[in-house]
Amino acid sequence: MIIDCHGHYTTTPPGVGRWRDAQVAAVTADPAHVGVKGAMAVTDDEIRQSLEGAQLKLQRARGSDLTIFSPRASWMGHHIGNEHTSRFWTEHQNELIRRVCDLYPANFAPVCQLPQSPGTPIQGSVAELERCVNEMGFIGANVNPDPTGGFWTGAPLWDRYWWPLWEKLCELDVPAMIHVSAACNEQFHTTGSHYLGADTTAVTQVLTSGFTRDFPNLRFIIPHGGGAVPYHWGRFRGMALDNSWDFDEAVSHLWFDTCVYHQAGIDLLVRVVPTSQILFGSEMVGAVRGIDPETGHHFDDTKRYIDAAPLTDAQRQAIFTDNVQRVFPRLQLPS
Amino acid sequence: MIIDCHGHYTTTPPGVGRWRDAQVAAVTADPAHVGVKGAMAVTDDEIRQSLEGAQLKLQRARGSDLTIFSPRASWMGHHIGNEHTSRFWTEHQNELIRRVCDLYPANFAPVCQLPQSPGTPIQGSVAELERCVNEMGFIGANVNPDPTGGFWTGAPLWDRYWWPLWEKLCELDVPAMIHVSAACNEQFHTTGSHYLGADTTAVTQVLTSGFTRDFPNLRFIIPHGGGAVPYHWGRFRGMALDNSWDFDEAVSHLWFDTCVYHQAGIDLLVRVVPTSQILFGSEMVGAVRGIDPETGHHFDDTKRYIDAAPLTDAQRQAIFTDNVQRVFPRLQLPS
């Protein structure tokens, strides 16, 4: 059983983009626009079609079994519009993920996005998390550490602002993947510097603040192999020693996925990060879609790198299957 | 001959901090404060004392010969005060570096900081660069890609704003290390997420824009081992292929230093980055000052990692000596 902890619905049918385009147009014309949730015109056949030639085909081709699946991260767009904009959009996107998982219960397990409008209380996100987990069977959430889209003017993860969300994650016993959305700051490239910078920033905030000591059951997945952190493992260990930060305590709350698209990167990851803190992931279909001319295989076919890395069978079993079951206790494997 | 491309004067005598504290106090009280350059009360003996027990001692202990030396990066503080604040401070800091190099010409070669106040024209930085190179024998400059200190509200490196500086660097045939200063945004930790995020951002801006094609002779040093980039070499190569960015052209303008504080990180760096684009560096005395309990040696004793990495003697010679001479053609080695 090979479980991919990091997949987004990046291939949604056209009705999704049409609904969002209309909403964005309305709130651009009138920033106070409320609108209505309305209906998203997407049929089950369109959903099947959008997945059969992409994620499902790639699961079969690459030999993974189940993908923990969430709305397209770059489309979360928390910086767009107001709280109503994000609430309606988020509800639709999460309900779409639920439909995907109902159509393919053996292939996908659902993770939600949260509304997270900048400047609004976190309670709206807590409510959507409860709805998704308690009413719709979701097993985790994506949390955007920078809903401003690259301006970083909100509260750091250690700020009391986030406390109600951390409490609810612990109460529901679900993890959060700390994952930004598109950058609206031209300094950053969304899937390059913004994603990787945010991953590094999230780990650093956990490490320097030690706030996870107040939440023994809080579990964060750091995507894209942890940004820059494993490559700079020595730097962070050394800074922790210099500053009396509890490195091991921080790491015990963090899981790094394997969305690192070359053998040398995966080899580094598995060499420095404890195996217990690594989850198989591919981010497929995601940021990089081509074939590596050096290998003849897709860059994001990360299972190949794990297969080739210097690991024992027990370690591979942990990374592919066991760890993710511990991190996502609500995950029910298909029988 | 082992040349360390990345050292900052982090151990300055107390007169430096006193001068700066008084200046910051004055401009805090009155944001329009101009002040005067005045004198910085630092004696030659104090300079000697500040270096003998630190950088010079460590050079001898670790076996490096010459450090390319610049003002303390975290103290550049471009976000503080106004254009006068940064100009006077920068002139003093650069003149102090000149004094260090005059006192120890066999041990240090000078690199300057630039005034770079947010919202001011780049011409002030061009003028200081000319002064340092033409009048004071400097061989390179540090350029802060985010003078706002972690809010990233200025112009990206590809923006025409920077053109006069890039032209002057090419005309003078000196490289720039792209290095941020302290973060004043609480989201970021200065020497952790801010430094590493900025390194990744700088590389991404070069890669996605291709602006270096207009400056064949422009040479950027990316500190801290290139941030997240070597660890995600496959991701960036893949994104470049997907988007028709010229990866090799971008890399030809970039040199990555070896300020990566563990063996696994250095092994990755030398495995994926062409040897021609790697420069020995330690950032000593810098962000991490302790001893790694796993090795018994200082984290930032990076020469040990290069010595132990799977490299040929010719490759080591390139990283320790030859590459830096190509990147810094104005560097005159002590006879």
Contacts between the chains, C-beta under 8 A, distances in Angstrom:
chain1	res1	chain2	res2	distance
A	146	B	187	7.5
A	150	B	152	6.9
A	151	B	151	6.9
A	151	B	152	7.0
A	151	B	153	7.4
A	152	B	150	6.9
A	152	B	151	7.0
A	152	B	152	7.4
A	152	B	185	5.7
A	152	B	187	4.4
A	152	B	188	7.3
A	153	B	151	7.4
A	154	B	187	7.9
A	156	B	186	5.9
A	156	B	187	5.1
A	185	B	152	5.7
A	185	B	153	8.0
A	186	B	156	5.9
A	187	B	146	7.5
A	187	B	152	4.4
A	187	B	154	7.9
A	187	B	156	5.1
A	187	B	201	6.4
A	187	B	205	7.5
A	188	B	152	7.3
A	188	B	201	6.4
A	188	B	204	7.6
A	189	B	204	4.9
A	189	B	205	7.8
A	189	B	208	5.4
A	191	B	239	6.9
A	192	B	200	7.6
A	192	B	204	4.4
A	192	B	207	7.7
A	192	B	208	7.1
A	192	B	235	7.6
A	192	B	236	6.9
A	192	B	239	6.2
A	193	B	197	7.3
A	193	B	200	5.0
A	193	B	201	4.2
A	193	B	203	7.9
A	193	B	204	4.0
A	193	B	205	7.6
A	196	B	197	7.8
A	196	B	200	5.4
A	196	B	227	7.9
A	196	B	228	4.4
A	196	B	232	6.3
A	197	B	193	7.3
A	197	B	196	7.8
A	197	B	197	3.7
A	197	B	200	5.9
A	197	B	201	6.5
A	197	B	228	7.7
A	200	B	192	7.6
A	200	B	193	5.0
A	200	B	196	5.4
A	200	B	197	5.9
A	200	B	200	7.9
A	200	B	228	6.6
A	201	B	187	6.4
A	201	B	188	6.4
A	201	B	193	4.2
A	201	B	197	6.5
A	203	B	193	7.9
A	204	B	188	7.6
A	204	B	189	4.9
A	204	B	192	4.4
A	204	B	193	4.0
A	205	B	187	7.5
A	205	B	189	7.8
A	205	B	193	7.6
A	207	B	192	7.7
A	208	B	189	5.3
A	208	B	192	7.1
A	224	B	232	7.3
A	224	B	235	7.6
A	225	B	231	6.9
A	225	B	232	7.3
A	227	B	196	7.9
A	227	B	228	5.4
A	228	B	196	4.4
A	228	B	197	7.7
A	228	B	200	6.5
A	228	B	227	5.4
A	228	B	228	3.5
A	228	B	231	6.5
A	230	B	231	6.6
A	231	B	225	6.9
A	231	B	228	6.5
A	231	B	230	6.6
A	231	B	231	3.6
A	231	B	260	6.8
A	231	B	265	5.1
A	231	B	268	6.3
A	232	B	196	6.3
A	232	B	224	7.3
A	232	B	225	7.4
A	232	B	260	6.5
A	232	B	261	7.1
A	232	B	265	6.4
A	233	B	262	5.6
A	233	B	264	7.0
A	233	B	265	6.8
A	234	B	260	7.1
A	234	B	261	3.5
A	234	B	262	2.8
A	234	B	264	7.9
A	234	B	265	6.2
A	234	B	288	7.8
A	234	B	292	6.7
A	234	B	299	5.5
A	235	B	192	7.6
A	235	B	224	7.6
A	235	B	260	7.2
A	235	B	261	4.6
A	235	B	262	7.8
A	235	B	287	6.9
A	235	B	288	5.9
A	235	B	299	7.2
A	236	B	192	6.9
A	237	B	262	7.5
A	237	B	292	7.2
A	237	B	299	7.5
A	238	B	261	5.6
A	238	B	287	7.9
A	238	B	288	3.5
A	238	B	289	7.9
A	238	B	290	5.6
A	238	B	292	6.7
A	238	B	299	3.8
A	238	B	300	7.6
A	239	B	191	6.9
A	239	B	192	6.1
A	239	B	287	6.7
A	239	B	288	5.7
A	241	B	290	4.8
A	241	B	293	7.8
A	242	B	288	6.3
A	242	B	289	5.9
A	242	B	290	5.2
A	260	B	231	6.8
A	260	B	232	6.5
A	260	B	234	7.1
A	260	B	235	7.2
A	261	B	232	7.2
A	261	B	234	3.5
A	261	B	235	4.7
A	261	B	238	5.6
A	262	B	233	5.6
A	262	B	234	2.8
A	262	B	235	7.8
A	262	B	237	7.6
A	262	B	272	7.1
A	264	B	233	6.9
A	264	B	234	7.9
A	264	B	268	5.4
A	264	B	271	4.8
A	264	B	272	5.1
A	265	B	231	5.2
A	265	B	232	6.4
A	265	B	233	6.8
A	265	B	234	6.2
A	265	B	268	7.0
A	265	B	272	8.0
A	267	B	268	7.5
A	268	B	231	6.3
A	268	B	264	5.4
A	268	B	265	7.0
A	268	B	267	7.6
A	268	B	268	4.6
A	271	B	264	4.8
A	272	B	262	7.1
A	272	B	264	5.1
A	272	B	265	8.0
A	287	B	235	6.9
A	287	B	238	8.0
A	287	B	239	6.7
A	288	B	234	7.8
A	288	B	235	5.9
A	288	B	238	3.5
A	288	B	239	5.7
A	288	B	242	6.3
A	289	B	238	7.9
A	289	B	242	5.9
A	290	B	238	5.6
A	290	B	241	4.8
A	290	B	242	5.2
A	292	B	234	6.7
A	292	B	237	7.2
A	292	B	238	6.6
A	293	B	241	7.8
A	299	B	234	5.5
A	299	B	235	7.2
A	299	B	237	7.5
A	299	B	238	3.8
A	300	B	238	7.6
